[in-house]
Amino acid sequence: MAINDKNLYLEKILIKTAMVLMKNLNVVVMIFISVFMCISTYGIIYEGSAKEFLMQAPYMPLAPWKIPTVICLGMLLLIVFINIKKEKEKTILMCAIIELLLAIGMIYITNFTYKGLILLIFADYMKYTIKTKHIYFILVISFIIYLFADYDLLSRQLRLISFSSYISYYNNFTREILLGIKSICNGINSILFIVYMIFLMHNQSVKNRYMRKLNNELNNVNERLKAANIQLEENAKTIANMTKTEERNRLAREIHDTLGHVLTGVITGIDACIELISIAPEATKKQLEIIANVARQGMTDVRRSVKALRPDALEKMSVQKAIAKMIDEIILSTGIKINYNNSVDLANLNDDEENIIYRIIQESITNAIRHGKADEIDISIEILNGVIIISISDNGIGCDNITAGFGLLHMKERLEMLNGKLSYDGNNGFKLVAKLPKRLS
């Protein structure tokens, strides 16, 4: 790419150089022709050959001094319009029409002696074919004008004075020099035009190939990004399903173990009652009462496990209201002081995020009261760098050697499913910190 960039840069310099040379050459040639016509006319007048000159001329020519004046003014305007359109792309078509009219006017004033101005305009507007398609109309018109802008072709239809009529004033040597200068200027202008067009088209071709290559690479990148996004979505769905499956399996195992234990005891007790009922009715009655209590406790355990799927309070109200209600109920029923400070908007959380926050606060309060014998609990929820931080501390007895029970393990498992972390410390009361990355809703 470094070599290609260097080549493109050199070509760009050559293109600009060729255009500058064409501009300068055309300015010099047009001024030279106009001054030549002016000097020749005055020379013919002073020599006394005006009558013969006018006899050859099909019309009364302009005052000699007007020709270079008009040409200088016209060339100045032409260069100004060429430079204006580079800064104001919206004026390209308007500038093209004005430039073409100026060129035609100056070529006509100089009696179609030199038509290189058309090549200058044609070359300059080739750069703008990509920016505006309407410029092709100007290019076609320029090409047609260049073909038919010839003295021999137009002298019968238009009132023109030939270049040879002006150089007839000079001797043979001077005529040859003037004709040679004219031919050389035409030749140099044509060569510059050809060089400019070759480098311009090659430069544009290289740019087009480069742009096509970039487009292909961008398309490939887009395709890969689309495929990656699809894969990420599939992975996210898979992970979500796996998380749900793991949670369901865990709850299913808990319910299975609870029901299995309870039903085993109930079945065994009923079998015993069947044997005892005819022998000891009173003992059978007591045994049935025990079995009923076991069944009730089993039902309570099952309901607790099922309820773990989603707290009932979260089904009826927002998580913020549910937490506030739970804290108020604890304060009223136990008289414990709970300081609750929340600086996070919990309204846009997902269900599983709401569940874990609610359960962490619920379990922590229960542990602080039951195990820590605390009478004051501090709860704060804040967010830092997209991570929700739940800090809960109490003034209870604490614990030097903490053995994680079901409650702490349950919190840790649920947090890890959501890429969260749990830490706790039993010195000087009990302090728990849960960190939960907030997902985009």
C-alpha positions in Angstrom: 0.0 0.0 0.0 2.9 2.4 0.7 4.1 2.1 -3.0 0.5 2.7 -4.3 0.0 5.7 -2.0 3.3 7.2 -3.2 2.4 6.6 -6.9 -1.0 8.2 -6.4 0.6 11.2 -4.7 3.0 11.6 -7.6 0.2 11.3 -10.1 -1.8 13.9 -8.2 1.1 16.3 -8.4 1.6 15.7 -12.1 -2.2 16.2 -12.7 -2.1 19.5 -10.8 1.1 20.6 -12.6 -0.3 19.8 -16.1 -3.5 21.8 -15.2 -1.5 24.8 -14.0 0.7 24.7 -17.1 -2.4 24.5 -19.3 -3.9 27.5 -17.6 -0.8 29.6 -17.8 -0.2 28.6 -21.5 -3.7 29.5 -22.5 -3.5 32.8 -20.7 -0.2 33.6 -22.4 -1.4 32.4 -25.9 -4.7 34.4 -25.7 -3.0 37.6 -24.6 -0.3 37.1 -27.2 -2.8 36.7 -30.0 -4.9 39.7 -28.9 -1.8 41.9 -28.6 -0.6 40.6 -31.9 -3.9 41.5 -33.5 -3.8 45.0 -31.9 -0.2 45.7 -32.9 -0.8 44.4 -36.4 -3.9 46.5 -36.9 -2.1 49.7 -35.7 0.9 48.8 -37.9 -1.3 48.4 -41.0 -3.0 51.7 -40.2 0.3 53.6 -39.8 1.8 52.0 -42.9 -1.1 53.2 -44.9 -2.3 49.7 -45.9 -5.6 50.0 -44.1 -7.6 50.3 -47.2 -6.2 47.0 -48.6 -6.7 45.3 -45.2 -10.3 46.4 -45.0 -10.9 45.2 -48.6 -9.9 41.7 -47.4 -11.9 41.9 -44.2 -15.6 40.9 -44.4 -16.5 43.4 -41.6 -15.2 46.4 -39.7 -13.0 45.0 -36.9 -13.1 46.2 -33.4 -10.9 49.1 -32.3 -7.4 47.6 -31.9 -7.1 48.4 -28.2 -10.4 46.8 -27.4 -9.2 43.3 -28.4 -6.5 42.8 -25.7 -8.6 44.6 -23.2 -11.6 42.2 -23.7 -9.3 39.1 -23.8 -7.5 40.0 -20.6 -10.8 40.6 -18.8 -12.3 37.4 -20.2 -9.2 35.3 -19.2 -9.3 36.8 -15.7 -13.0 35.9 -15.3 -12.3 32.4 -16.8 -9.5 31.7 -14.2 -11.7 33.1 -11.4 -14.6 30.8 -12.2 -12.3 27.8 -12.6 -11.0 28.4 -9.1 -14.4 29.2 -7.5 -16.0 25.9 -8.3 -13.3 24.0 -6.4 -14.6 25.5 -3.2 -18.3 25.5 -4.0 -19.2 22.2 -5.6 -22.9 23.2 -5.9 -21.9 25.9 -8.5 -20.1 23.4 -10.8 -22.7 23.3 -13.5 -23.4 27.1 -13.5 -19.6 27.8 -13.6 -19.2 25.3 -16.5 -21.8 27.1 -18.6 -20.3 30.6 -17.8 -16.8 29.3 -18.6 -17.9 27.8 -21.9 -19.6 31.0 -22.9 -16.5 33.1 -22.0 -14.3 30.7 -24.0 -16.6 30.8 -27.1 -16.7 34.6 -26.9 -12.9 35.0 -26.7 -12.4 32.5 -29.5 -14.8 34.4 -31.6 -13.1 37.7 -30.9 -9.8 36.3 -31.9 -11.4 34.9 -35.1 -11.0 31.2 -34.2 -7.3 31.6 -34.4 -6.8 29.5 -31.3 -9.3 27.0 -29.7 -7.1 25.5 -27.0 -9.4 27.1 -24.4 -12.0 24.4 -25.1 -9.4 21.7 -24.2 -8.6 23.5 -20.9 -12.3 23.6 -19.9 -12.8 20.0 -21.0 -9.8 18.8 -19.0 -10.8 20.8 -15.9 -14.3 19.4 -15.8 -13.3 15.8 -16.2 -12.5 15.9 -12.5 -16.1 16.6 -11.6 -17.8 13.7 -13.5 -18.2 11.7 -10.3 -19.6 14.6 -8.2 -22.3 15.6 -10.8 -23.6 13.6 -13.7 -24.9 16.7 -15.4 -21.3 17.7 -16.2 -21.4 15.1 -19.0 -23.6 17.5 -20.9 -21.0 20.3 -20.7 -18.3 17.8 -21.8 -20.3 16.7 -24.9 -20.9 20.4 -25.8 -17.3 21.2 -25.4 -16.2 18.4 -27.6 -18.6 19.4 -30.3 -17.5 23.0 -30.1 -13.8 22.0 -30.4 -14.6 19.9 -33.5 -16.4 22.8 -35.3 -14.5 25.8 -33.9 -12.4 26.1 -37.1 -11.9 29.3 -39.2 -12.1 27.5 -42.6 -15.3 25.8 -41.5 -17.0 28.9 -40.1 -15.6 31.7 -42.2 -18.5 31.6 -44.7 -21.2 31.6 -42.0 -19.6 34.1 -39.7 -17.8 37.4 -40.3 -14.2 36.5 -39.5 -10.8 38.0 -40.3 -8.2 35.3 -40.9 -5.0 35.1 -39.0 -3.2 35.2 -42.4 -4.7 38.7 -43.0 -3.0 40.0 -39.9 0.4 38.4 -40.6 0.4 39.7 -44.1 1.6 42.9 -42.7 4.9 41.3 -41.7 7.8 39.9 -43.9 8.2 36.3 -44.8 10.7 35.5 -42.0 8.4 37.1 -39.3 5.4 35.3 -40.7 7.2 31.9 -40.4 8.1 32.7 -36.8 4.6 33.7 -36.0 3.1 30.6 -37.6 5.7 28.5 -35.9 4.8 30.0 -32.5 1.1 29.3 -33.1 1.8 25.7 -34.1 4.1 25.1 -31.1 1.5 26.6 -28.7 -1.2 24.4 -30.1 1.0 21.4 -29.9 2.1 22.0 -26.3 -1.5 22.6 -25.3 -2.5 19.3 -26.9 0.4 17.4 -25.3 -0.5 18.8 -21.9 -4.1 17.9 -22.4 -3.2 14.3 -23.3 -0.8 13.9 -20.4 -3.4 15.4 -18.0 -6.1 13.0 -19.3 -3.9 10.0 -19.1 -2.8 10.6 -15.5 -6.3 11.7 -14.5 -7.9 8.5 -15.8 -5.2 6.3 -14.4 -5.5 8.0 -11.0 -9.2 7.6 -11.1 -9.0 4.0 -12.1 -6.6 3.2 -9.3 -8.9 5.0 -6.8 -11.9 3.0 -8.1 -10.1 -0.3 -7.7 -9.0 0.8 -4.2 -12.6 1.8 -3.3 -13.9 -1.5 -4.6 -11.3 -3.3 -2.6 -12.3 -1.3 0.5 -16.0 -2.0 -0.1 -15.4 -5.7 -0.5 -13.4 -5.7 2.8 -16.1 -3.7 4.5 -18.7 -6.1 3.2 -16.7 -9.1 4.5 -16.3 -7.4 7.9 -20.0 -6.7 8.0 -20.8 -10.3 7.1 -18.4 -11.5 9.8 -19.9 -9.0 12.3 -23.4 -10.2 11.4 -22.3 -13.8 11.9 -20.6 -13.0 15.2 -23.8 -11.1 16.4 -25.9 -14.1 15.4 -23.5 -16.4 17.3 -23.5 -14.1 20.3 -27.3 -14.0 20.4 -27.4 -17.8 20.1 -24.8 -18.1 22.9 -26.7 -15.7 25.1 -29.9 -17.7 24.5 -28.1 -20.9 25.3 -26.6 -19.5 28.5 -30.0 -18.1 29.5 -31.6 -21.5 28.9 -28.8 -23.3 30.7 -29.2 -20.9 33.7 -32.9 -21.5 33.8 -32.4 -25.2 33.4 -29.8 -25.3 36.3 -32.2 -23.3 38.5 -35.1 -25.5 37.7 -33.0 -28.7 38.2 -31.8 -27.3 41.6 -35.4 -26.5 42.7 -36.5 -29.9 41.3 -33.9 -31.7 43.4 -34.9 -29.7 46.5 -38.6 -30.5 46.0 -37.8 -34.1 45.1 -35.7 -34.5 48.3 -38.3 -32.8 50.4 -41.2 -34.8 49.0 -39.2 -38.0 49.0 -38.3 -37.6 52.6 -41.8 -36.7 53.7 -43.6 -39.2 51.6 -41.3 -42.0 52.7 -42.1 -41.2 56.3 -45.8 -40.9 55.6 -46.0 -44.2 53.8 -44.0 -46.0 56.4 -46.2 -44.5 59.2 -49.4 -45.4 57.4 -48.2 -49.0 56.9 -47.6 -49.1 60.7 -51.0 -47.7 61.4 -52.6 -50.4 59.3 -51.0 -53.0 61.4 -51.8 -51.2 64.7 -55.4 -50.1 64.1 -57.0 -53.3 65.1 -54.7 -53.9 68.1 -54.1 -50.4 69.6 -56.6 -47.8 68.2 -55.3 -45.1 70.6 -51.7 -45.6 69.6 -52.8 -45.6 65.9 -54.5 -42.2 66.5 -51.3 -40.7 68.0 -49.3 -42.1 65.1 -51.7 -40.6 62.6 -51.4 -37.2 64.3 -47.6 -37.4 64.0 -47.9 -38.4 60.3 -50.3 -35.4 59.7 -47.7 -33.0 61.2 -45.0 -34.5 59.1 -47.2 -34.1 56.0 -48.0 -30.5 56.9 -44.3 -29.7 57.4 -43.5 -31.3 54.0 -46.2 -29.2 52.4 -44.7 -26.1 54.0 -41.2 -27.1 52.7 -42.6 -27.7 49.2 -44.4 -24.3 49.2 -41.2 -22.7 50.3 -39.2 -24.3 47.5 -41.8 -23.3 44.9 -42.0 -19.8 46.2 -38.2 -19.5 45.6 -39.0 -19.3 41.9 -40.1 -15.7 42.4 -41.2 -14.0 45.6 -44.9 -13.3 45.8 -44.3 -9.7 46.6 -42.5 -9.1 43.3 -45.5 -10.4 41.4 -47.7 -7.8 43.0 -45.5 -4.7 43.1 -42.1 -3.3 42.0 -38.9 -4.5 43.6 -38.4 -1.1 45.3 -41.8 -1.2 46.9 -41.4 -4.9 47.8 -38.1 -4.3 49.6 -39.6 -1.3 51.4 -42.6 -3.3 52.5 -40.5 -6.2 53.7 -38.3 -3.9 55.8 -41.4 -2.1 57.3 -43.0 -5.5 58.2 -39.7 -6.6 59.9 -39.4 -3.4 61.8 -43.1 -3.6 63.0 -43.0 -7.2 64.0 -39.5 -7.3 65.7 -38.8 -3.7 66.7 -35.4 -4.0 65.1 -33.9 -0.8 63.7 -33.1 -1.1 59.9 -31.4 1.8 58.1 -32.1 1.5 54.4 -30.4 3.7 51.8 -30.9 3.1 48.0 -29.4 5.4 45.4 -30.1 3.1 42.4 -33.1 3.1 40.1 -34.3 -0.5 40.3 -37.2 0.0 37.9 -35.4 -1.3 34.8 -33.9 -4.5 36.1 -34.6 -7.9 34.7 -36.6 -10.4 36.7 -33.7 -12.5 37.8 -31.8 -9.4 38.9 -34.9 -8.3 40.9 -35.2 -11.8 42.5 -31.6 -12.0 43.6 -31.5 -8.5 45.1 -34.8 -9.2 47.0 -33.6 -12.6 48.2 -30.2 -11.3 49.4 -31.8 -8.6 51.5 -34.4 -11.0 52.8 -31.9 -13.7 53.7 -29.5 -11.2 55.2 -32.1 -9.7 57.5 -33.3 -13.2 58.6 -29.7 -14.3 59.3 -28.9 -11.1 61.2 -31.9 -11.6 63.5 -31.8 -15.4 63.9 -28.1 -16.1 64.1 -26.5 -12.7 64.8 -29.0 -11.6 67.5 -28.7 -8.1 66.0 -30.9 -5.2 66.9 -29.7 -2.8 64.2 -29.1 -3.5 60.5 -27.7 -1.1 57.8 -28.6 -1.8 54.2 -27.3 0.2 51.2 -27.7 -0.2 47.4 -25.4 1.8 45.0 -24.1 1.4 41.5 -20.5 1.9 40.4 -19.2 1.4 36.9 -22.3 -0.5 35.9 -22.1 -2.8 38.9 -24.9 -2.9 41.5 -23.3 -3.1 45.0 -25.5 -4.3 47.9 -23.9 -3.8 51.3 -25.6 -5.2 54.5 -24.1 -5.0 57.9 -25.4 -5.6 61.5 -24.3 -5.1 65.1 -24.8 -8.8 66.0 -22.5 -11.2 67.6 -20.8 -12.0 64.3 -18.8 -15.2 63.7 -15.1 -16.0 63.7 -15.4 -19.2 61.7 -18.1 -18.8 59.1 -19.5 -22.0 57.7 -21.6 -21.2 54.7 -25.1 -22.7 55.2 -27.9 -23.1 52.7 -28.7 -19.4 52.7 -25.2 -18.1 51.9 -24.6 -20.9 49.3 -27.9 -20.2 47.7 -27.1 -16.5 47.4 -23.6 -17.3 46.0 -24.9 -19.7 43.4 -27.6 -17.3 42.2 -25.1 -14.4 42.0 -22.5 -16.5 40.1 -25.2 -17.4 37.5 -25.5 -13.6 36.8 -21.7 -13.1 36.9 -21.9 -11.6 40.3 -19.7 -12.0 43.4 -20.5 -12.5 47.1 -18.2 -11.7 50.0 -18.8 -11.5 53.8 -17.0 -10.9 57.1 -18.0 -12.1 60.6 -15.7 -9.8 62.6 -17.4 -7.0 64.5 -20.9 -8.1 63.6 -21.6 -9.5 60.2 -21.1 -7.7 56.9 -22.1 -9.0 53.5 -21.3 -7.4 50.1 -22.9 -8.6 46.9 -21.8 -7.3 43.5 -24.1 -7.7 40.5 -23.2 -6.5 37.0 -26.2 -4.6 35.6 -27.3 -5.9 32.2 -28.7 -3.7 29.5 -32.5 -4.0 29.4 
